[in-house]
């Protein structure tokens, strides 16, 4: 009955308080004392939660000091240069790639020596890139990105066509390559590893 009494007394409390009824202090103690304690506890918990969230965002926003990238032409900034016609400085695009923008956004200049992606690479090639990678310093605050998969389908679709079982085996093979790349990076001390989704190759431009 405590909640019912409190709800029913809510609006009347202010009016009675103003008229200085003698029983109001007792009612305030019984009804509002516990409520104030609960609200105070909730405020403290909410404040702590907000502080933790802010700290997490602050740490995540400033934690990374470098990006090391593996993959295909979506990431390659010159290891396998694109043909110059309609392409930007060796990239298979009309401008800088995501890895260049993300580096600056995270607060450090883009370092092409940390980019091991090769245009045309499939997931097994990307796994080889990771295998060949050897850390040269502290990588505890390095963001590693493994992004591949599109070329597996673009380059192999003629092999499988309508072979559902073949596609199942091949997609499993591709996924395992990416999984093994992550495991390999972890064994080398990587703490932060990003594996983006494979792009929808049916919606990208032919060039």
VEXTORKOL-188362 format. One record per residue (C-alpha): residue in one letter; x, y, z. Coordinates in Angstrom, 3 decimals, decimal comma, always signed. Layout:
REM VEXTORKOL-188362
@r = A&x = X&y = Y&z = Z
...
//
This chain:
REM VEXTORKOL-188362
@r = X&x = +0,000&y = +0,000&z = +0,000
@r = X&x = +2,988&y = +2,305&z = +0,222
@r = X&x = +3,098&y = +3,063&z = -3,505
@r = X&x = -0,650&y = +3,632&z = -3,637
@r = X&x = -0,532&y = +6,043&z = -0,700
@r = X&x = +2,378&y = +7,902&z = -2,189
@r = X&x = +0,738&y = +8,273&z = -5,576
@r = X&x = -2,545&y = +9,409&z = -4,103
@r = X&x = -0,833&y = +11,833&z = -1,786
@r = X&x = +1,482&y = +13,344&z = -4,350
@r = X&x = -0,500&y = +16,389&z = -5,448
@r = X&x = -2,167&y = +16,891&z = -2,092
@r = X&x = +1,157&y = +16,971&z = -0,306
@r = X&x = +2,175&y = +20,360&z = -1,656
@r = X&x = -1,177&y = +21,909&z = -0,805
@r = X&x = -1,201&y = +20,489&z = +2,734
@r = X&x = +2,405&y = +21,510&z = +3,331
@r = X&x = +1,570&y = +25,028&z = +2,511
@r = X&x = -1,233&y = +24,995&z = +5,101
@r = X&x = +1,223&y = +23,750&z = +7,762
@r = X&x = -0,819&y = +20,751&z = +8,883
@r = X&x = +0,920&y = +19,181&z = +11,924
@r = X&x = +0,911&y = +15,618&z = +10,566
@r = X&x = +2,649&y = +16,535&z = +7,346
@r = X&x = +6,223&y = +16,129&z = +8,685
@r = X&x = +5,408&y = +12,544&z = +9,704
@r = X&x = +3,901&y = +11,791&z = +6,324
@r = X&x = +6,864&y = +13,368&z = +4,596
@r = X&x = +9,224&y = +11,197&z = +6,635
@r = X&x = +7,279&y = +8,036&z = +5,932
@r = X&x = +6,561&y = +8,660&z = +2,288
@r = X&x = +9,333&y = +10,865&z = +1,031
@r = X&x = +12,208&y = +9,725&z = +3,226
@r = X&x = +12,575&y = +6,302&z = +1,563
@r = X&x = +11,845&y = +7,808&z = -1,836
@r = X&x = +14,581&y = +10,396&z = -1,399
@r = X&x = +17,023&y = +7,686&z = -0,386
@r = X&x = +16,108&y = +5,605&z = -3,423
@r = X&x = +16,379&y = +8,593&z = -5,752
@r = X&x = +19,719&y = +9,573&z = -4,242
@r = X&x = +21,034&y = +6,042&z = -4,763
@r = X&x = +19,737&y = +6,050&z = -8,343
@r = X&x = +21,383&y = +9,397&z = -9,014
@r = X&x = +24,690&y = +8,126&z = -7,671
@r = X&x = +24,450&y = +4,984&z = -9,796
@r = X&x = +23,494&y = +6,996&z = -12,880
@r = X&x = +26,335&y = +9,436&z = -12,306
@r = X&x = +28,810&y = +6,578&z = -11,960
@r = X&x = +27,429&y = +4,943&z = -15,116
@r = X&x = +27,758&y = +8,189&z = -17,088
@r = X&x = +31,319&y = +8,646&z = -15,875
@r = X&x = +32,196&y = +5,111&z = -16,915
@r = X&x = +30,640&y = +5,605&z = -20,358
@r = X&x = +32,473&y = +8,897&z = -20,830
@r = X&x = +35,738&y = +7,283&z = -19,744
@r = X&x = +35,211&y = +4,401&z = -22,159
@r = X&x = +34,556&y = +6,759&z = -25,050
@r = X&x = +37,539&y = +8,900&z = -24,076
@r = X&x = +39,809&y = +5,865&z = -23,914
@r = X&x = +38,515&y = +4,397&z = -27,166
@r = X&x = +38,854&y = +7,727&z = -28,945
@r = X&x = +42,461&y = +8,244&z = -27,890
@r = X&x = +43,721&y = +4,666&z = -27,423
@r = X&x = +45,049&y = +3,951&z = -30,909
@r = X&x = +48,407&y = +5,294&z = -32,031
@r = X&x = +48,623&y = +3,503&z = -35,402
@r = X&x = +46,682&y = +1,462&z = -37,947
@r = X&x = +48,082&y = -1,694&z = -39,515
@r = X&x = +45,968&y = -2,857&z = -42,432
@r = X&x = +45,694&y = -6,039&z = -44,488
@r = X&x = +43,442&y = -6,770&z = -47,432
@r = X&x = +42,762&y = -5,970&z = -51,061
@r = X&x = +42,217&y = -2,940&z = -53,313
@r = X&x = +39,746&y = -1,408&z = -50,872
@r = X&x = +42,722&y = -0,808&z = -48,601
@r = X&x = +45,797&y = -0,874&z = -50,860
@r = X&x = +47,297&y = +2,609&z = -51,307
@r = X&x = +50,120&y = +1,646&z = -53,636
@r = X&x = +51,509&y = -1,846&z = -53,080
@r = X&x = +49,801&y = -2,990&z = -56,293
@r = X&x = +49,180&y = +0,367&z = -58,026
@r = X&x = +46,028&y = +0,829&z = -60,036
@r = X&x = +46,240&y = +1,791&z = -63,670
@r = X&x = +46,474&y = +5,589&z = -63,828
@r = X&x = +43,396&y = +6,178&z = -65,993
@r = X&x = +40,579&y = +7,540&z = -63,781
@r = X&x = +42,370&y = +6,471&z = -60,600
@r = X&x = +43,894&y = +8,521&z = -57,795
@r = X&x = +47,624&y = +8,116&z = -57,179
@r = X&x = +47,763&y = +4,348&z = -57,560
@r = X&x = +44,599&y = +3,658&z = -55,592
@r = X&x = +41,634&y = +1,836&z = -57,092
@r = X&x = +39,457&y = +4,850&z = -56,340
@r = X&x = +38,989&y = +8,482&z = -57,283
@r = X&x = +40,497&y = +9,738&z = -54,018
@r = X&x = +42,118&y = +8,752&z = -50,710
@r = X&x = +40,950&y = +5,496&z = -49,137
@r = X&x = +39,218&y = +4,887&z = -45,817
@r = X&x = +42,457&y = +3,956&z = -44,043
@r = X&x = +43,896&y = +7,378&z = -44,794
@r = X&x = +40,827&y = +9,203&z = -43,512
@r = X&x = +40,548&y = +7,022&z = -40,409
@r = X&x = +44,161&y = +7,595&z = -39,440
@r = X&x = +43,705&y = +11,353&z = -39,428
@r = X&x = +40,383&y = +11,041&z = -37,610
@r = X&x = +42,083&y = +9,043&z = -34,846
@r = X&x = +44,728&y = +11,744&z = -34,474
@r = X&x = +47,834&y = +10,504&z = -36,258
@r = X&x = +49,141&y = +10,774&z = -39,838
@r = X&x = +48,606&y = +7,947&z = -42,281
@r = X&x = +51,659&y = +5,697&z = -42,512
@r = X&x = +51,766&y = +3,698&z = -45,782
@r = X&x = +54,468&y = +1,421&z = -44,386
@r = X&x = +51,793&y = -0,018&z = -42,062
@r = X&x = +49,595&y = -0,972&z = -45,009
@r = X&x = +50,219&y = -4,508&z = -46,289
@r = X&x = +47,126&y = -4,801&z = -48,493
@r = X&x = +47,519&y = -5,792&z = -52,133
@r = X&x = +44,982&y = -5,117&z = -54,843
@r = X&x = +43,420&y = -8,333&z = -56,109
@r = X&x = +44,080&y = -10,230&z = -52,896
@r = X&x = +41,691&y = -12,946&z = -51,812
@r = X&x = +41,264&y = -14,001&z = -48,196
@r = X&x = +44,045&y = -16,608&z = -48,439
@r = X&x = +46,389&y = -13,916&z = -49,773
@r = X&x = +45,323&y = -11,666&z = -46,909
@r = X&x = +46,087&y = -14,433&z = -44,434
@r = X&x = +49,555&y = -14,670&z = -45,981
@r = X&x = +49,990&y = -10,912&z = -45,491
@r = X&x = +49,234&y = -11,385&z = -41,813
@r = X&x = +51,551&y = -14,381&z = -41,531
@r = X&x = +54,409&y = -12,369&z = -43,024
@r = X&x = +53,835&y = -9,435&z = -40,672
@r = X&x = +56,348&y = -9,014&z = -37,869
@r = X&x = +55,768&y = -6,329&z = -35,224
@r = X&x = +58,652&y = -3,897&z = -34,906
@r = X&x = +57,646&y = -2,285&z = -31,633
@r = X&x = +54,900&y = -1,906&z = -29,068
@r = X&x = +51,562&y = -2,799&z = -30,700
@r = X&x = +49,410&y = -2,678&z = -27,570
@r = X&x = +47,636&y = +0,458&z = -28,865
@r = X&x = +47,656&y = -0,440&z = -32,559
@r = X&x = +44,399&y = -0,941&z = -34,457
@r = X&x = +44,675&y = -3,892&z = -36,848
@r = X&x = +42,229&y = -4,151&z = -39,741
@r = X&x = +41,717&y = -7,303&z = -41,808
@r = X&x = +39,353&y = -6,596&z = -44,709
@r = X&x = +38,964&y = -9,000&z = -47,608
@r = X&x = +36,460&y = -11,307&z = -49,248
@r = X&x = +35,105&y = -9,522&z = -52,286
@r = X&x = +37,758&y = -10,868&z = -54,644
@r = X&x = +37,063&y = -14,420&z = -53,517
@r = X&x = +33,707&y = -14,159&z = -55,273
@r = X&x = +34,657&y = -11,836&z = -58,115
@r = X&x = +37,531&y = -14,081&z = -59,147
@r = X&x = +35,987&y = -17,489&z = -58,440
@r = X&x = +32,327&y = -17,202&z = -59,397
@r = X&x = +32,956&y = -18,896&z = -62,752
@r = X&x = +34,309&y = -21,924&z = -60,910
@r = X&x = +31,131&y = -22,565&z = -58,961
@r = X&x = +28,286&y = -20,866&z = -60,813
@r = X&x = +25,195&y = -22,710&z = -59,513
@r = X&x = +27,119&y = -25,275&z = -57,455
@r = X&x = +25,572&y = -24,649&z = -54,022
@r = X&x = +27,739&y = -27,231&z = -52,293
@r = X&x = +30,828&y = -25,755&z = -53,890
@r = X&x = +29,860&y = -22,270&z = -52,746
@r = X&x = +29,304&y = -23,546&z = -49,220
@r = X&x = +32,793&y = -25,044&z = -49,111
@r = X&x = +34,348&y = -21,953&z = -50,635
@r = X&x = +32,636&y = -19,471&z = -48,308
@r = X&x = +33,680&y = -21,605&z = -45,343
@r = X&x = +37,250&y = -21,559&z = -46,663
@r = X&x = +37,146&y = -17,775&z = -47,000
@r = X&x = +35,741&y = -17,274&z = -43,517
@r = X&x = +38,383&y = -19,575&z = -42,059
@r = X&x = +41,124&y = -17,535&z = -43,709
@r = X&x = +39,892&y = -14,401&z = -41,959
@r = X&x = +39,463&y = -16,243&z = -38,678
@r = X&x = +42,993&y = -17,644&z = -38,911
@r = X&x = +44,306&y = -14,166&z = -39,667
@r = X&x = +42,784&y = -12,892&z = -36,442
@r = X&x = +44,225&y = -15,801&z = -34,464
@r = X&x = +47,648&y = -15,157&z = -35,984
@r = X&x = +47,543&y = -11,482&z = -35,083
@r = X&x = +46,510&y = -12,320&z = -31,538
@r = X&x = +49,478&y = -14,665&z = -31,248
@r = X&x = +51,733&y = -11,754&z = -32,194
@r = X&x = +50,334&y = -9,552&z = -29,451
@r = X&x = +47,555&y = -7,641&z = -31,223
@r = X&x = +44,851&y = -6,433&z = -28,853
@r = X&x = +42,505&y = -4,519&z = -31,184
@r = X&x = +41,461&y = -6,236&z = -34,420
@r = X&x = +38,720&y = -4,998&z = -36,742
@r = X&x = +37,201&y = -7,291&z = -39,394
@r = X&x = +34,684&y = -5,312&z = -41,488
@r = X&x = +31,855&y = -6,987&z = -43,366
@r = X&x = +32,455&y = -8,007&z = -46,952
@r = X&x = +31,031&y = -5,457&z = -49,365
@r = X&x = +28,156&y = -6,286&z = -51,687
@r = X&x = +30,135&y = -6,805&z = -54,889
@r = X&x = +26,970&y = -6,565&z = -56,992
@r = X&x = +26,640&y = -2,857&z = -56,204
@r = X&x = +30,194&y = -1,616&z = -56,817
@r = X&x = +31,255&y = +0,087&z = -60,088
@r = X&x = +32,926&y = -2,076&z = -62,715
@r = X&x = +35,941&y = +0,229&z = -62,855
//
